[in-house]
Amino acid sequence: MAGPPSGWPLPQSTPPTAGSLVSKHRCKWIITFKEGSLPDAYSEFEALHALLAHQQIETTDGAVQRWHRWVNNLVHGEHRFHALECKETRADGKPTRFLWATSFPVTAANAQTLSQGGRLRWKIENEGFNTQKNGGYRLEHAYSQDWQAAQNLYLLMQLAHLISQLMAKGSLLPAPLKRLFGSIRSFAAPPSAGEASRTAHLEPDALQRHLAQPIQIRFDSS
């Protein structure tokens, strides 16, 4: 999270912005490039790609045709970034368009790989944040006005979501979680194993014995 929700009182030290954190940690990134977000940079992209006919590739994957084009070194304020577009046409003839801004310079060799990375954003949103918003974790609830507490809470929420995924997709249970409890939500309700993990206490000696034993978790990705 880049900062507290709008309207919350700021703590004594304002959290760093997402941009400053990315620069500080020298992270690479790919984000959706929306026309209305950076209108000047978007107009520059539309104007330049017409002059850079060599910066495009067309590929066919079965019945799917893809056309990638890109422009490097676009400017927004003090920042430079690169833009990559993918137009996709499937067997039904319906076209789909994707456009990303990225810190990765785009070439013919990496355009398709970057495109695949950009589309994973939807997987993160739909299977990650959406689950935390609407799957019982109540991510959007304003639990605290203290920014440090909010960060700590979200870290615990991430751990809870991770444990839930291990139980749902892993081999820790004798049968699929939904078959045992009816639903993932029921798994967390009393008197299930999820509730037991919240209220039961494991003695330190017993914990060490469990940790000393090798374990293998197999995942079902279907």
C-alpha positions as CSV (number, residue, x, y, z in Angstrom):
1,M,0.0,0.0,0.0
2,A,1.3,3.4,-0.9
3,G,-0.4,5.4,1.8
4,P,-3.4,5.6,4.1
5,P,-6.9,5.9,2.7
6,S,-8.2,9.4,1.8
7,G,-9.5,11.3,4.8
8,W,-7.5,9.4,7.4
9,P,-5.2,11.6,9.7
10,L,-1.6,11.2,8.7
11,P,0.9,9.9,11.2
12,Q,3.8,12.0,12.4
13,S,6.0,10.8,9.5
14,T,4.1,10.6,6.2
15,P,4.6,7.2,4.5
16,P,6.8,7.3,1.4
17,T,5.0,7.3,-2.0
18,A,5.0,4.3,-4.2
19,G,7.2,6.0,-6.7
20,S,9.9,6.8,-4.1
21,L,9.9,3.3,-2.7
22,V,10.3,1.8,-6.2
23,S,13.2,4.1,-6.9
24,K,14.8,3.5,-3.5
25,H,14.7,-0.3,-3.9
26,R,15.6,-0.2,-7.6
27,C,12.5,-2.4,-8.4
28,K,11.4,-3.1,-12.0
29,W,7.7,-2.7,-12.8
30,I,4.9,-3.1,-15.3
31,I,1.6,-1.3,-14.8
32,T,-1.5,-0.6,-16.9
33,F,-1.0,2.5,-19.0
34,K,-4.4,4.2,-19.2
35,E,-5.1,7.0,-21.8
36,G,-6.7,9.3,-19.2
37,S,-4.0,8.9,-16.6
38,L,-1.1,10.4,-18.5
39,P,-2.7,12.1,-21.5
40,D,0.5,13.9,-22.7
41,A,2.5,10.7,-22.5
42,Y,-0.3,8.7,-24.2
43,S,-0.5,11.2,-27.0
44,E,3.3,11.0,-27.5
45,F,3.0,7.2,-27.6
46,E,0.3,7.4,-30.3
47,A,2.3,9.9,-32.4
48,L,5.7,8.1,-32.1
49,H,4.6,4.5,-32.8
50,A,3.5,5.6,-36.3
51,L,7.1,6.7,-37.0
52,L,8.6,3.5,-35.6
53,A,7.3,0.8,-37.9
54,H,10.3,-1.4,-37.1
55,Q,9.2,-1.6,-33.4
56,Q,6.5,-4.1,-33.8
57,I,6.0,-7.8,-34.2
58,E,3.1,-10.0,-35.2
59,T,2.7,-13.6,-33.9
60,T,0.2,-16.4,-34.2
61,D,-0.6,-18.9,-31.4
62,G,-3.2,-21.4,-32.7
63,A,-6.3,-19.3,-33.5
64,V,-5.0,-16.3,-31.6
65,Q,-3.2,-13.5,-33.4
66,R,-1.2,-10.9,-31.5
67,W,0.4,-7.7,-32.6
68,H,2.9,-6.0,-30.3
69,R,4.2,-2.5,-30.7
70,W,6.2,-0.3,-28.4
71,V,7.9,3.1,-27.8
72,N,10.8,3.5,-25.4
73,N,11.8,6.6,-23.4
74,L,8.5,8.4,-23.0
75,V,8.6,11.3,-20.5
76,H,6.4,12.0,-17.6
77,G,7.6,14.8,-15.3
78,E,11.1,13.9,-14.2
79,H,10.6,10.2,-15.1
80,R,11.2,8.2,-18.2
81,F,9.4,5.0,-19.0
82,H,8.6,2.6,-21.9
83,A,5.2,1.7,-23.3
84,L,4.1,-1.6,-24.8
85,E,0.8,-2.4,-26.5
86,C,-0.6,-5.8,-27.4
87,K,-3.6,-6.2,-29.7
88,E,-5.1,-9.7,-29.7
89,T,-7.6,-11.3,-32.0
90,R,-9.2,-14.7,-31.2
91,A,-11.1,-17.1,-33.4
92,D,-14.4,-15.2,-32.9
93,G,-12.8,-12.2,-34.4
94,K,-13.2,-10.0,-31.3
95,P,-10.2,-7.8,-30.7
96,T,-8.7,-7.0,-27.3
97,R,-6.2,-4.3,-26.5
98,F,-3.7,-4.1,-23.7
99,L,-1.3,-1.2,-23.0
100,W,1.3,-1.1,-20.3
101,A,3.9,1.3,-19.0
102,T,7.1,-0.3,-17.7
103,S,10.6,0.3,-16.5
104,F,11.9,-2.5,-18.8
105,P,13.2,-1.2,-22.2
106,V,11.2,-3.1,-24.8
107,T,12.7,-5.0,-27.7
108,A,11.5,-7.5,-30.2
109,A,13.2,-10.2,-28.1
110,N,11.4,-9.4,-24.8
111,A,8.1,-7.9,-26.0
112,Q,6.0,-11.1,-25.7
113,T,7.5,-11.9,-22.3
114,L,6.8,-8.4,-20.9
115,S,3.2,-8.7,-22.3
116,Q,2.7,-12.0,-20.4
117,G,4.0,-10.3,-17.2
118,G,1.7,-7.4,-17.7
119,R,-1.3,-9.6,-18.0
120,L,-0.5,-11.3,-14.7
121,R,-1.7,-8.1,-13.0
122,W,-5.2,-9.3,-13.6
123,K,-4.5,-12.6,-11.9
124,I,-3.0,-10.8,-8.9
125,E,-6.1,-8.6,-8.7
126,N,-8.7,-11.3,-9.2
127,E,-7.2,-14.0,-7.1
128,G,-5.4,-11.8,-4.6
129,F,-6.9,-8.5,-3.7
130,N,-10.4,-9.4,-4.8
131,T,-10.4,-12.4,-2.4
132,Q,-9.1,-10.2,0.4
133,K,-11.8,-7.7,-0.3
134,N,-14.8,-10.0,-0.7
135,G,-13.7,-13.4,0.6
136,G,-14.1,-12.8,4.3
137,Y,-10.9,-10.9,5.0
138,R,-12.5,-7.5,4.8
139,L,-9.5,-5.7,3.4
140,E,-11.5,-2.5,2.7
141,H,-12.7,-2.2,6.3
142,A,-11.1,0.7,8.2
143,Y,-9.8,-1.2,11.1
144,S,-7.4,1.5,12.3
145,Q,-6.4,5.1,11.8
146,D,-2.8,4.4,12.8
147,W,-0.7,3.9,9.7
148,Q,1.8,1.5,11.4
149,A,-1.1,-0.6,12.8
150,A,-2.7,-0.7,9.3
151,Q,0.5,-2.1,7.8
152,N,0.9,-4.7,10.6
153,L,-2.7,-5.8,10.1
154,Y,-2.3,-6.2,6.4
155,L,0.8,-8.3,6.9
156,L,-1.2,-10.6,9.1
157,M,-4.0,-10.6,6.6
158,Q,-1.5,-11.7,3.9
159,L,-0.2,-14.5,6.1
160,A,-3.8,-15.6,6.8
161,H,-4.5,-15.7,3.0
162,L,-1.4,-17.6,2.4
163,I,-2.3,-20.2,5.0
164,S,-5.8,-20.5,3.5
165,Q,-4.3,-21.1,0.1
166,L,-1.9,-23.8,1.5
167,M,-4.9,-25.6,3.0
168,A,-7.1,-25.2,-0.1
169,K,-4.5,-26.1,-2.7
170,G,-2.0,-28.2,-0.7
171,S,-1.9,-31.7,0.5
172,L,-2.1,-30.9,4.2
173,L,-5.7,-32.2,4.5
174,P,-6.9,-35.8,3.8
175,A,-9.5,-34.5,1.3
176,P,-10.2,-31.2,-0.5
177,L,-11.0,-28.4,1.9
178,K,-14.4,-27.7,0.3
179,R,-15.4,-31.4,0.6
180,L,-14.5,-31.5,4.3
181,F,-16.0,-28.2,5.3
182,G,-18.5,-27.3,2.5
183,S,-16.7,-24.0,1.7
184,I,-13.5,-22.1,2.4
185,R,-15.5,-19.6,4.5
186,S,-16.8,-22.5,6.6
187,F,-13.3,-23.7,7.2
188,A,-12.6,-20.5,9.3
189,A,-15.9,-20.8,11.3
190,P,-16.2,-22.6,14.7
191,P,-15.6,-25.5,15.4
192,S,-13.3,-26.1,12.4
193,A,-9.6,-26.5,12.2
194,G,-9.4,-22.8,11.1
195,E,-10.9,-21.7,14.4
196,A,-8.7,-24.2,16.3
197,S,-5.6,-22.6,14.8
198,R,-6.8,-19.3,16.2
199,T,-7.7,-20.4,19.8
200,A,-5.6,-23.6,20.5
201,H,-2.1,-23.3,21.9
202,L,0.8,-25.5,20.8
203,E,3.4,-26.1,23.5
204,P,6.9,-25.0,22.5
205,D,8.3,-28.6,22.9
206,A,5.6,-30.0,20.7
207,L,6.2,-27.3,18.1
208,Q,9.9,-28.1,18.0
209,R,9.2,-31.8,17.4
210,H,6.9,-30.9,14.5
211,L,9.5,-28.5,13.0
212,A,12.2,-31.2,13.3
213,Q,10.3,-33.6,11.0
214,P,10.6,-33.2,7.2
215,I,7.4,-32.3,5.4
216,Q,6.4,-32.0,1.8
217,I,3.4,-30.1,0.5
218,R,2.1,-30.9,-2.9
219,F,-0.1,-28.4,-4.7
220,D,-3.1,-28.8,-7.0
221,S,-3.2,-26.1,-9.5
222,S,-6.4,-27.2,-11.3
